Amino acid sequence: MKTYQSTHNPNRVVLNSKTRLSVPVNLIVLLKGQANYTTFILTDGSKRVVAHTLKYFEAFLQTHGFQRVDRSSLVNPHFIQSYHQSSALVMMKNGMVVKVSRRRRGILSLQGGVVD
């Protein structure tokens, strides 16, 4: 399986190679995957849809600290506001809520505060 390879700048993700649309990694809040598409949610609230799977970007973004919290979500820990262990919910700074899967609750290391 092909994975994302950064050829020019290791701190940017190229979303469209034809138009050379790229996004700095530190502006990505989270990624949501659905079938063969991935939606990038950025700090300004905009969304970019790319025709690649979430797994395509996973290895590259994990080197930047991103963590997979369930089958269809990859979060940037710098934008985590809090983590509720009892309900297994991650609250992002932009107001989004992401549910953590049962198997990933124990291995999740978050920079945001843990709230019971």
Backbone as XML, in Angstrom:
<?xml version="1.0"?>
<chain id="A" units="angstrom">
  <residue number="1" name="MET">
    <atom name="N" x="0.839" y="-1.186" z="0.000"/>
    <atom name="CA" x="0.000" y="0.000" z="0.000"/>
    <atom name="C" x="0.880" y="1.244" z="0.000"/>
  </residue>
  <residue number="2" name="LYS">
    <atom name="N" x="0.480" y="2.220" z="-0.779"/>
    <atom name="CA" x="1.222" y="3.454" z="-0.852"/>
    <atom name="C" x="0.958" y="4.301" z="0.386"/>
  </residue>
  <residue number="3" name="THR">
    <atom name="N" x="1.980" y="5.011" z="0.823"/>
    <atom name="CA" x="1.823" y="5.943" z="1.924"/>
    <atom name="C" x="2.340" y="7.302" z="1.488"/>
  </residue>
  <residue number="4" name="TYR">
    <atom name="N" x="1.957" y="8.322" z="2.223"/>
    <atom name="CA" x="2.339" y="9.683" z="1.895"/>
    <atom name="C" x="3.834" y="9.868" z="2.128"/>
  </residue>
  <residue number="5" name="GLN">
    <atom name="N" x="4.516" y="10.452" z="1.173"/>
    <atom name="CA" x="5.934" y="10.772" z="1.277"/>
    <atom name="C" x="6.101" y="12.273" z="1.043"/>
  </residue>
  <residue number="6" name="SER">
    <atom name="N" x="6.708" y="12.946" z="1.983"/>
    <atom name="CA" x="6.971" y="14.368" z="1.811"/>
    <atom name="C" x="8.262" y="14.528" z="1.023"/>
  </residue>
  <residue number="7" name="THR">
    <atom name="N" x="8.171" y="15.159" z="-0.143"/>
    <atom name="CA" x="9.344" y="15.293" z="-0.992"/>
    <atom name="C" x="10.032" y="16.638" z="-0.827"/>
  </residue>
  <residue number="8" name="HIS">
    <atom name="N" x="9.288" y="17.693" z="-0.558"/>
    <atom name="CA" x="9.894" y="19.020" z="-0.494"/>
    <atom name="C" x="10.019" y="19.530" z="0.932"/>
  </residue>
  <residue number="9" name="ASN">
    <atom name="N" x="8.924" y="19.745" z="1.587"/>
    <atom name="CA" x="8.924" y="20.321" z="2.924"/>
    <atom name="C" x="8.287" y="19.342" z="3.902"/>
  </residue>
  <residue number="10" name="PRO">
    <atom name="N" x="9.040" y="18.866" z="4.902"/>
    <atom name="CA" x="8.478" y="17.885" z="5.834"/>
    <atom name="C" x="7.439" y="18.458" z="6.786"/>
  </residue>
  <residue number="11" name="ASN">
    <atom name="N" x="7.211" y="19.765" z="6.784"/>
    <atom name="CA" x="6.227" y="20.377" z="7.667"/>
    <atom name="C" x="4.946" y="20.788" z="6.943"/>
  </residue>
  <residue number="12" name="ARG">
    <atom name="N" x="4.782" y="20.314" z="5.721"/>
    <atom name="CA" x="3.580" y="20.596" z="4.938"/>
    <atom name="C" x="3.045" y="19.298" z="4.346"/>
  </residue>
  <residue number="13" name="VAL">
    <atom name="N" x="1.735" y="19.240" z="4.171"/>
    <atom name="CA" x="1.082" y="18.104" z="3.537"/>
    <atom name="C" x="0.506" y="18.587" z="2.215"/>
  </residue>
  <residue number="14" name="VAL">
    <atom name="N" x="0.883" y="17.935" z="1.135"/>
    <atom name="CA" x="0.363" y="18.295" z="-0.185"/>
    <atom name="C" x="-0.980" y="17.603" z="-0.363"/>
  </residue>
  <residue number="15" name="LEU">
    <atom name="N" x="-2.031" y="18.399" z="-0.540"/>
    <atom name="CA" x="-3.376" y="17.858" z="-0.698"/>
    <atom name="C" x="-3.716" y="17.595" z="-2.151"/>
  </residue>
  <residue number="16" name="ASN">
    <atom name="N" x="-3.194" y="18.409" z="-3.055"/>
    <atom name="CA" x="-3.454" y="18.233" z="-4.473"/>
    <atom name="C" x="-2.165" y="18.518" z="-5.228"/>
  </residue>
  <residue number="17" name="SER">
    <atom name="N" x="-1.608" y="17.490" z="-5.834"/>
    <atom name="CA" x="-0.324" y="17.663" z="-6.513"/>
    <atom name="C" x="-0.450" y="18.454" z="-7.822"/>
  </residue>
  <residue number="18" name="LYS">
    <atom name="N" x="-1.606" y="18.405" z="-8.455"/>
    <atom name="CA" x="-1.783" y="19.151" z="-9.708"/>
    <atom name="C" x="-1.813" y="20.655" z="-9.471"/>
  </residue>
  <residue number="19" name="THR">
    <atom name="N" x="-2.576" y="21.085" z="-8.474"/>
    <atom name="CA" x="-2.662" y="22.516" z="-8.173"/>
    <atom name="C" x="-1.632" y="22.948" z="-7.136"/>
  </residue>
  <residue number="20" name="ARG">
    <atom name="N" x="-0.873" y="21.990" z="-6.622"/>
    <atom name="CA" x="0.160" y="22.234" z="-5.609"/>
    <atom name="C" x="-0.418" y="22.834" z="-4.328"/>
  </residue>
  <residue number="21" name="LEU">
    <atom name="N" x="-1.636" y="22.449" z="-4.001"/>
    <atom name="CA" x="-2.272" y="22.898" z="-2.772"/>
    <atom name="C" x="-1.666" y="22.133" z="-1.609"/>
  </residue>
  <residue number="22" name="SER">
    <atom name="N" x="-1.086" y="22.855" z="-0.669"/>
    <atom name="CA" x="-0.497" y="22.208" z="0.498"/>
    <atom name="C" x="-0.912" y="22.954" z="1.755"/>
  </residue>
  <residue number="23" name="VAL">
    <atom name="N" x="-0.827" y="22.259" z="2.883"/>
    <atom name="CA" x="-1.256" y="22.801" z="4.161"/>
    <atom name="C" x="-0.146" y="22.551" z="5.181"/>
  </residue>
  <residue number="24" name="PRO">
    <atom name="N" x="0.199" y="23.545" z="6.004"/>
    <atom name="CA" x="1.160" y="23.291" z="7.077"/>
    <atom name="C" x="0.580" y="22.302" z="8.091"/>
  </residue>
  <residue number="25" name="VAL">
    <atom name="N" x="1.410" y="21.413" z="8.575"/>
    <atom name="CA" x="0.950" y="20.374" z="9.501"/>
    <atom name="C" x="0.410" y="20.984" z="10.787"/>
  </residue>
  <residue number="26" name="ASN">
    <atom name="N" x="1.004" y="22.088" z="11.245"/>
    <atom name="CA" x="0.563" y="22.687" z="12.509"/>
    <atom name="C" x="-0.792" y="23.387" z="12.406"/>
  </residue>
  <residue number="27" name="LEU">
    <atom name="N" x="-1.381" y="23.482" z="11.215"/>
    <atom name="CA" x="-2.716" y="24.069" z="11.057"/>
    <atom name="C" x="-3.815" y="23.021" z="10.943"/>
  </residue>
  <residue number="28" name="ILE">
    <atom name="N" x="-3.448" y="21.739" z="10.970"/>
    <atom name="CA" x="-4.432" y="20.662" z="10.863"/>
    <atom name="C" x="-4.918" y="20.316" z="12.265"/>
  </residue>
  <residue number="29" name="VAL">
    <atom name="N" x="-6.224" y="20.416" z="12.492"/>
    <atom name="CA" x="-6.813" y="20.071" z="13.792"/>
    <atom name="C" x="-7.072" y="18.578" z="13.859"/>
  </residue>
  <residue number="30" name="LEU">
    <atom name="N" x="-7.749" y="18.042" z="12.849"/>
    <atom name="CA" x="-8.011" y="16.610" z="12.806"/>
    <atom name="C" x="-8.327" y="16.161" z="11.398"/>
  </residue>
  <residue number="31" name="LEU">
    <atom name="N" x="-8.267" y="14.852" z="11.208"/>
    <atom name="CA" x="-8.609" y="14.236" z="9.932"/>
    <atom name="C" x="-9.727" y="13.244" z="10.171"/>
  </residue>
  <residue number="32" name="LYS">
    <atom name="N" x="-10.723" y="13.274" z="9.308"/>
    <atom name="CA" x="-11.835" y="12.324" z="9.371"/>
    <atom name="C" x="-11.832" y="11.516" z="8.085"/>
  </residue>
  <residue number="33" name="GLY">
    <atom name="N" x="-11.834" y="10.209" z="8.220"/>
    <atom name="CA" x="-11.843" y="9.350" z="7.054"/>
    <atom name="C" x="-13.198" y="8.730" z="6.831"/>
  </residue>
  <residue number="34" name="GLN">
    <atom name="N" x="-13.565" y="8.597" z="5.561"/>
    <atom name="CA" x="-14.801" y="7.932" z="5.198"/>
    <atom name="C" x="-14.572" y="7.240" z="3.864"/>
  </residue>
  <residue number="35" name="ALA">
    <atom name="N" x="-14.520" y="5.909" z="3.904"/>
    <atom name="CA" x="-14.251" y="5.077" z="2.734"/>
    <atom name="C" x="-12.908" y="5.465" z="2.127"/>
  </residue>
  <residue number="36" name="ASN">
    <atom name="N" x="-12.880" y="5.905" z="0.884"/>
    <atom name="CA" x="-11.626" y="6.260" z="0.220"/>
    <atom name="C" x="-11.360" y="7.760" z="0.207"/>
  </residue>
  <residue number="37" name="TYR">
    <atom name="N" x="-11.980" y="8.500" z="1.106"/>
    <atom name="CA" x="-11.794" y="9.946" z="1.175"/>
    <atom name="C" x="-11.376" y="10.345" z="2.581"/>
  </residue>
  <residue number="38" name="THR">
    <atom name="N" x="-10.581" y="11.400" z="2.673"/>
    <atom name="CA" x="-10.159" y="11.951" z="3.951"/>
    <atom name="C" x="-10.486" y="13.432" z="3.963"/>
  </residue>
  <residue number="39" name="THR">
    <atom name="N" x="-11.101" y="13.882" z="5.050"/>
    <atom name="CA" x="-11.417" y="15.296" z="5.218"/>
    <atom name="C" x="-10.442" y="15.902" z="6.211"/>
  </residue>
  <residue number="40" name="PHE">
    <atom name="N" x="-9.720" y="16.923" z="5.786"/>
    <atom name="CA" x="-8.817" y="17.674" z="6.650"/>
    <atom name="C" x="-9.601" y="18.824" z="7.246"/>
  </residue>
  <residue number="41" name="ILE">
    <atom name="N" x="-9.620" y="18.950" z="8.567"/>
    <atom name="CA" x="-10.285" y="20.060" z="9.230"/>
    <atom name="C" x="-9.185" y="20.961" z="9.782"/>
  </residue>
  <residue number="42" name="LEU">
    <atom name="N" x="-9.183" y="22.212" z="9.347"/>
    <atom name="CA" x="-8.102" y="23.137" z="9.662"/>
    <atom name="C" x="-8.501" y="24.112" z="10.767"/>
  </residue>
  <residue number="43" name="THR">
    <atom name="N" x="-7.517" y="24.854" z="11.269"/>
    <atom name="CA" x="-7.752" y="25.760" z="12.391"/>
    <atom name="C" x="-8.724" y="26.886" z="12.056"/>
  </residue>
  <residue number="44" name="ASP">
    <atom name="N" x="-8.778" y="27.312" z="10.804"/>
    <atom name="CA" x="-9.699" y="28.390" z="10.434"/>
    <atom name="C" x="-11.121" y="27.896" z="10.192"/>
  </residue>
  <residue number="45" name="GLY">
    <atom name="N" x="-11.358" y="26.587" z="10.388"/>
    <atom name="CA" x="-12.690" y="26.020" z="10.217"/>
    <atom name="C" x="-12.956" y="25.459" z="8.843"/>
  </residue>
  <residue number="46" name="SER">
    <atom name="N" x="-12.038" y="25.660" z="7.926"/>
    <atom name="CA" x="-12.250" y="25.138" z="6.574"/>
    <atom name="C" x="-11.997" y="23.643" z="6.516"/>
  </residue>
  <residue number="47" name="LYS">
    <atom name="N" x="-12.604" y="23.019" z="5.526"/>
    <atom name="CA" x="-12.467" y="21.572" z="5.338"/>
    <atom name="C" x="-11.976" y="21.319" z="3.920"/>
  </residue>
  <residue number="48" name="ARG">
    <atom name="N" x="-11.049" y="20.392" z="3.797"/>
    <atom name="CA" x="-10.517" y="19.995" z="2.490"/>
    <atom name="C" x="-10.684" y="18.491" z="2.352"/>
  </residue>
  <residue number="49" name="VAL">
    <atom name="N" x="-11.278" y="18.042" z="1.268"/>
    <atom name="CA" x="-11.492" y="16.619" z="1.031"/>
    <atom name="C" x="-10.467" y="16.141" z="0.017"/>
  </residue>
  <residue number="50" name="VAL">
    <atom name="N" x="-9.835" y="15.006" z="0.328"/>
    <atom name="CA" x="-8.794" y="14.434" z="-0.511"/>
    <atom name="C" x="-9.188" y="13.001" z="-0.842"/>
  </residue>
  <residue number="51" name="ALA">
    <atom name="N" x="-8.893" y="12.556" z="-2.041"/>
    <atom name="CA" x="-9.255" y="11.205" z="-2.475"/>
    <atom name="C" x="-8.172" y="10.188" z="-2.124"/>
  </residue>
  <residue number="52" name="HIS">
    <atom name="N" x="-7.813" y="10.128" z="-0.854"/>
    <atom name="CA" x="-6.904" y="9.123" z="-0.312"/>
    <atom name="C" x="-7.488" y="8.647" z="1.010"/>
  </residue>
  <residue number="53" name="THR">
    <atom name="N" x="-7.102" y="7.445" z="1.415"/>
    <atom name="CA" x="-7.581" y="6.921" z="2.684"/>
    <atom name="C" x="-6.843" y="7.575" z="3.841"/>
  </residue>
  <residue number="54" name="LEU">
    <atom name="N" x="-7.380" y="7.415" z="5.026"/>
    <atom name="CA" x="-6.746" y="7.946" z="6.228"/>
    <atom name="C" x="-5.402" y="7.264" z="6.482"/>
  </residue>
  <residue number="55" name="LYS">
    <atom name="N" x="-5.314" y="6.000" z="6.166"/>
    <atom name="CA" x="-4.078" y="5.247" z="6.374"/>
    <atom name="C" x="-2.945" y="5.768" z="5.498"/>
  </residue>
  <residue number="56" name="TYR">
    <atom name="N" x="-3.262" y="6.338" z="4.371"/>
    <atom name="CA" x="-2.265" y="6.910" z="3.472"/>
    <atom name="C" x="-1.464" y="8.009" z="4.175"/>
  </residue>
  <residue number="57" name="PHE">
    <atom name="N" x="-2.124" y="8.822" z="4.996"/>
    <atom name="CA" x="-1.477" y="9.928" z="5.690"/>
    <atom name="C" x="-1.012" y="9.568" z="7.099"/>
  </residue>
  <residue number="58" name="GLU">
    <atom name="N" x="-1.466" y="8.457" z="7.651"/>
    <atom name="CA" x="-1.259" y="8.141" z="9.059"/>
    <atom name="C" x="0.208" y="8.081" z="9.476"/>
  </residue>
  <residue number="59" name="ALA">
    <atom name="N" x="1.041" y="7.340" z="8.780"/>
    <atom name="CA" x="2.443" y="7.175" z="9.183"/>
    <atom name="C" x="3.187" y="8.511" z="9.168"/>
  </residue>
  <residue number="60" name="PHE">
    <atom name="N" x="2.948" y="9.339" z="8.148"/>
    <atom name="CA" x="3.616" y="10.638" z="8.070"/>
    <atom name="C" x="3.180" y="11.548" z="9.210"/>
  </residue>
  <residue number="61" name="LEU">
    <atom name="N" x="1.883" y="11.599" z="9.500"/>
    <atom name="CA" x="1.389" y="12.503" z="10.528"/>
    <atom name="C" x="1.698" y="12.016" z="11.938"/>
  </residue>
  <residue number="62" name="GLN">
    <atom name="N" x="1.878" y="10.721" z="12.136"/>
    <atom name="CA" x="2.254" y="10.224" z="13.453"/>
    <atom name="C" x="3.649" y="10.693" z="13.843"/>
  </residue>
  <residue number="63" name="THR">
    <atom name="N" x="4.502" y="10.947" z="12.877"/>
    <atom name="CA" x="5.822" y="11.504" z="13.194"/>
    <atom name="C" x="5.713" y="12.937" z="13.706"/>
  </residue>
  <residue number="64" name="HIS">
    <atom name="N" x="4.586" y="13.595" z="13.436"/>
    <atom name="CA" x="4.326" y="14.942" z="13.927"/>
    <atom name="C" x="3.461" y="14.929" z="15.184"/>
  </residue>
  <residue number="65" name="GLY">
    <atom name="N" x="3.205" y="13.758" z="15.753"/>
    <atom name="CA" x="2.464" y="13.662" z="17.008"/>
    <atom name="C" x="0.990" y="13.345" z="16.885"/>
  </residue>
  <residue number="66" name="PHE">
    <atom name="N" x="0.464" y="13.234" z="15.686"/>
    <atom name="CA" x="-0.956" y="12.927" z="15.517"/>
    <atom name="C" x="-1.237" y="11.525" z="16.059"/>
  </residue>
  <residue number="67" name="GLN">
    <atom name="N" x="-2.440" y="11.340" z="16.606"/>
    <atom name="CA" x="-2.824" y="10.051" z="17.169"/>
    <atom name="C" x="-4.158" y="9.590" z="16.616"/>
  </residue>
  <residue number="68" name="ARG">
    <atom name="N" x="-4.221" y="8.308" z="16.335"/>
    <atom name="CA" x="-5.457" y="7.702" z="15.840"/>
    <atom name="C" x="-6.310" y="7.352" z="17.047"/>
  </residue>
  <residue number="69" name="VAL">
    <atom name="N" x="-7.500" y="7.922" z="17.133"/>
    <atom name="CA" x="-8.360" y="7.680" z="18.291"/>
    <atom name="C" x="-9.490" y="6.709" z="17.998"/>
  </residue>
  <residue number="70" name="ASP">
    <atom name="N" x="-9.824" y="6.528" z="16.735"/>
    <atom name="CA" x="-10.784" y="5.503" z="16.350"/>
    <atom name="C" x="-10.558" y="5.170" z="14.883"/>
  </residue>
  <residue number="71" name="ARG">
    <atom name="N" x="-11.424" y="4.374" z="14.331"/>
    <atom name="CA" x="-11.244" y="3.884" z="12.967"/>
    <atom name="C" x="-11.205" y="5.014" z="11.936"/>
  </residue>
  <residue number="72" name="SER">
    <atom name="N" x="-11.903" y="6.089" z="12.209"/>
    <atom name="CA" x="-12.030" y="7.127" z="11.188"/>
    <atom name="C" x="-11.528" y="8.504" z="11.626"/>
  </residue>
  <residue number="73" name="SER">
    <atom name="N" x="-10.720" y="8.581" z="12.692"/>
    <atom name="CA" x="-10.264" y="9.891" z="13.157"/>
    <atom name="C" x="-8.793" y="9.877" z="13.533"/>
  </residue>
  <residue number="74" name="LEU">
    <atom name="N" x="-8.109" y="10.928" z="13.145"/>
    <atom name="CA" x="-6.713" y="11.154" z="13.492"/>
    <atom name="C" x="-6.645" y="12.573" z="14.031"/>
  </residue>
  <residue number="75" name="VAL">
    <atom name="N" x="-6.236" y="12.747" z="15.300"/>
    <atom name="CA" x="-6.285" y="14.073" z="15.930"/>
    <atom name="C" x="-4.890" y="14.613" z="16.177"/>
  </residue>
  <residue number="76" name="ASN">
    <atom name="N" x="-4.799" y="15.930" z="16.169"/>
    <atom name="CA" x="-3.577" y="16.635" z="16.511"/>
    <atom name="C" x="-3.639" y="16.946" z="17.999"/>
  </residue>
  <residue number="77" name="PRO">
    <atom name="N" x="-2.742" y="16.390" z="18.813"/>
    <atom name="CA" x="-2.831" y="16.591" z="20.263"/>
    <atom name="C" x="-2.620" y="18.032" z="20.703"/>
  </residue>
  <residue number="78" name="HIS">
    <atom name="N" x="-2.068" y="18.886" z="19.853"/>
    <atom name="CA" x="-1.887" y="20.290" z="20.207"/>
    <atom name="C" x="-3.215" y="21.048" z="20.261"/>
  </residue>
  <residue number="79" name="PHE">
    <atom name="N" x="-4.249" y="20.485" z="19.654"/>
    <atom name="CA" x="-5.550" y="21.148" z="19.625"/>
    <atom name="C" x="-6.578" y="20.459" z="20.516"/>
  </residue>
  <residue number="80" name="ILE">
    <atom name="N" x="-6.128" y="19.590" z="21.410"/>
    <atom name="CA" x="-7.042" y="18.930" z="22.340"/>
    <atom name="C" x="-7.242" y="19.822" z="23.548"/>
  </residue>
  <residue number="81" name="GLN">
    <atom name="N" x="-8.505" y="20.083" z="23.850"/>
    <atom name="CA" x="-8.827" y="20.906" z="25.009"/>
    <atom name="C" x="-8.937" y="20.041" z="26.258"/>
  </residue>
  <residue number="82" name="SER">
    <atom name="N" x="-9.674" y="18.929" z="26.162"/>
    <atom name="CA" x="-9.816" y="18.036" z="27.308"/>
    <atom name="C" x="-10.221" y="16.647" z="26.831"/>
  </residue>
  <residue number="83" name="TYR">
    <atom name="N" x="-10.033" y="15.688" z="27.728"/>
    <atom name="CA" x="-10.399" y="14.297" z="27.456"/>
    <atom name="C" x="-11.222" y="13.795" z="28.625"/>
  </residue>
  <residue number="84" name="HIS">
    <atom name="N" x="-12.440" y="13.380" z="28.362"/>
    <atom name="CA" x="-13.339" y="12.859" z="29.390"/>
    <atom name="C" x="-13.226" y="11.333" z="29.395"/>
  </residue>
  <residue number="85" name="GLN">
    <atom name="N" x="-12.585" y="10.783" z="30.422"/>
    <atom name="CA" x="-12.362" y="9.346" z="30.465"/>
    <atom name="C" x="-13.654" y="8.559" z="30.639"/>
  </residue>
  <residue number="86" name="SER">
    <atom name="N" x="-14.571" y="9.065" z="31.429"/>
    <atom name="CA" x="-15.796" y="8.320" z="31.693"/>
    <atom name="C" x="-16.643" y="8.134" z="30.437"/>
  </residue>
  <residue number="87" name="SER">
    <atom name="N" x="-16.712" y="9.144" z="29.594"/>
    <atom name="CA" x="-17.498" y="9.045" z="28.371"/>
    <atom name="C" x="-16.635" y="8.779" z="27.138"/>
  </residue>
  <residue number="88" name="ALA">
    <atom name="N" x="-15.305" y="8.772" z="27.302"/>
    <atom name="CA" x="-14.342" y="8.517" z="26.220"/>
    <atom name="C" x="-14.514" y="9.512" z="25.077"/>
  </residue>
  <residue number="89" name="LEU">
    <atom name="N" x="-14.605" y="10.780" z="25.431"/>
    <atom name="CA" x="-14.760" y="11.840" z="24.440"/>
    <atom name="C" x="-13.581" y="12.795" z="24.510"/>
  </residue>
  <residue number="90" name="VAL">
    <atom name="N" x="-13.092" y="13.190" z="23.354"/>
    <atom name="CA" x="-12.037" y="14.188" z="23.255"/>
    <atom name="C" x="-12.678" y="15.485" z="22.782"/>
  </residue>
  <residue number="91" name="MET">
    <atom name="N" x="-12.498" y="16.545" z="23.549"/>
    <atom name="CA" x="-13.003" y="17.861" z="23.186"/>
    <atom name="C" x="-11.859" y="18.630" z="22.535"/>
  </residue>
  <residue number="92" name="MET">
    <atom name="N" x="-12.085" y="19.063" z="21.307"/>
    <atom name="CA" x="-11.071" y="19.819" z="20.582"/>
    <atom name="C" x="-11.259" y="21.316" z="20.848"/>
  </residue>
  <residue number="93" name="LYS">
    <atom name="N" x="-10.215" y="22.093" z="20.642"/>
    <atom name="CA" x="-10.277" y="23.538" z="20.900"/>
    <atom name="C" x="-11.225" y="24.266" z="19.957"/>
  </residue>
  <residue number="94" name="ASN">
    <atom name="N" x="-11.522" y="23.670" z="18.800"/>
    <atom name="CA" x="-12.448" y="24.315" z="17.870"/>
    <atom name="C" x="-13.900" y="23.926" z="18.138"/>
  </residue>
  <residue number="95" name="GLY">
    <atom name="N" x="-14.146" y="23.171" z="19.210"/>
    <atom name="CA" x="-15.504" y="22.806" z="19.587"/>
    <atom name="C" x="-15.956" y="21.443" z="19.114"/>
  </residue>
  <residue number="96" name="MET">
    <atom name="N" x="-15.172" y="20.774" z="18.309"/>
    <atom name="CA" x="-15.555" y="19.449" z="17.827"/>
    <atom name="C" x="-15.345" y="18.411" z="18.925"/>
  </residue>
  <residue number="97" name="VAL">
    <atom name="N" x="-16.143" y="17.361" z="18.866"/>
    <atom name="CA" x="-16.049" y="16.261" z="19.820"/>
    <atom name="C" x="-15.759" y="14.986" z="19.047"/>
  </residue>
  <residue number="98" name="VAL">
    <atom name="N" x="-14.763" y="14.223" z="19.509"/>
    <atom name="CA" x="-14.377" y="12.981" z="18.853"/>
    <atom name="C" x="-14.453" y="11.860" z="19.880"/>
  </residue>
  <residue number="99" name="LYS">
    <atom name="N" x="-15.115" y="10.784" z="19.522"/>
    <atom name="CA" x="-15.227" y="9.642" z="20.410"/>
    <atom name="C" x="-13.993" y="8.765" z="20.268"/>
  </residue>
  <residue number="100" name="VAL">
    <atom name="N" x="-13.468" y="8.301" z="21.406"/>
    <atom name="CA" x="-12.293" y="7.432" z="21.425"/>
    <atom name="C" x="-12.773" y="5.994" z="21.470"/>
  </residue>
  <residue number="101" name="SER">
    <atom name="N" x="-12.203" y="5.153" z="20.611"/>
    <atom name="CA" x="-12.625" y="3.757" z="20.583"/>
    <atom name="C" x="-12.181" y="3.028" z="21.847"/>
  </residue>
  <residue number="102" name="ARG">
    <atom name="N" x="-12.842" y="1.960" z="22.144"/>
    <atom name="CA" x="-12.607" y="1.203" z="23.361"/>
    <atom name="C" x="-11.173" y="0.704" z="23.456"/>
  </residue>
  <residue number="103" name="ARG">
    <atom name="N" x="-10.609" y="0.255" z="22.362"/>
    <atom name="CA" x="-9.257" y="-0.318" z="22.384"/>
    <atom name="C" x="-8.161" y="0.729" z="22.419"/>
  </residue>
  <residue number="104" name="ARG">
    <atom name="N" x="-8.482" y="1.955" z="22.126"/>
    <atom name="CA" x="-7.455" y="3.002" z="22.107"/>
    <atom name="C" x="-7.492" y="3.892" z="23.341"/>
  </residue>
  <residue number="105" name="ARG">
    <atom name="N" x="-8.374" y="3.630" z="24.272"/>
    <atom name="CA" x="-8.472" y="4.461" z="25.474"/>
    <atom name="C" x="-7.243" y="4.350" z="26.353"/>
  </residue>
  <residue number="106" name="GLY">
    <atom name="N" x="-6.678" y="3.173" z="26.479"/>
    <atom name="CA" x="-5.533" y="2.979" z="27.360"/>
    <atom name="C" x="-4.233" y="3.518" z="26.817"/>
  </residue>
  <residue number="107" name="ILE">
    <atom name="N" x="-4.061" y="3.547" z="25.502"/>
    <atom name="CA" x="-2.796" y="3.968" z="24.917"/>
    <atom name="C" x="-2.789" y="5.427" z="24.509"/>
  </residue>
  <residue number="108" name="LEU">
    <atom name="N" x="-3.879" y="6.110" z="24.730"/>
    <atom name="CA" x="-4.004" y="7.495" z="24.310"/>
    <atom name="C" x="-3.224" y="8.399" z="25.262"/>
  </residue>
  <residue number="109" name="SER">
    <atom name="N" x="-2.226" y="9.099" z="24.746"/>
    <atom name="CA" x="-1.484" y="10.083" z="25.547"/>
    <atom name="C" x="-1.827" y="11.457" z="25.008"/>
  </residue>
  <residue number="110" name="LEU">
    <atom name="N" x="-2.411" y="12.267" z="25.856"/>
    <atom name="CA" x="-2.929" y="13.556" z="25.428"/>
    <atom name="C" x="-2.226" y="14.699" z="26.141"/>
  </residue>
  <residue number="111" name="GLN">
    <atom name="N" x="-2.093" y="15.811" z="25.444"/>
    <atom name="CA" x="-1.517" y="16.994" z="26.056"/>
    <atom name="C" x="-2.569" y="17.802" z="26.795"/>
  </residue>
  <residue number="112" name="GLY">
    <atom name="N" x="-3.812" y="17.664" z="26.411"/>
    <atom name="CA" x="-4.886" y="18.374" z="27.090"/>
    <atom name="C" x="-5.161" y="17.731" z="28.443"/>
  </residue>
  <residue number="113" name="GLY">
    <atom name="N" x="-5.920" y="18.405" z="29.267"/>
    <atom name="CA" x="-6.222" y="17.882" z="30.586"/>
    <atom name="C" x="-7.220" y="16.744" z="30.542"/>
  </residue>
  <residue number="114" name="VAL">
    <atom name="N" x="-7.084" y="15.842" z="31.497"/>
    <atom name="CA" x="-8.013" y="14.716" z="31.598"/>
    <atom name="C" x="-9.085" y="15.092" z="32.605"/>
  </residue>
  <residue number="115" name="VAL">
    <atom name="N" x="-10.333" y="14.957" z="32.200"/>
    <atom name="CA" x="-11.462" y="15.295" z="33.064"/>
    <atom name="C" x="-12.288" y="14.038" z="33.244"/>
  </residue>
  <residue number="116" name="ASP">
    <atom name="N" x="-12.696" y="13.752" z="34.467"/>
    <atom name="CA" x="-13.537" y="12.565" z="34.719"/>
    <atom name="C" x="-14.972" y="12.833" z="34.555"/>
  </residue>
</chain>
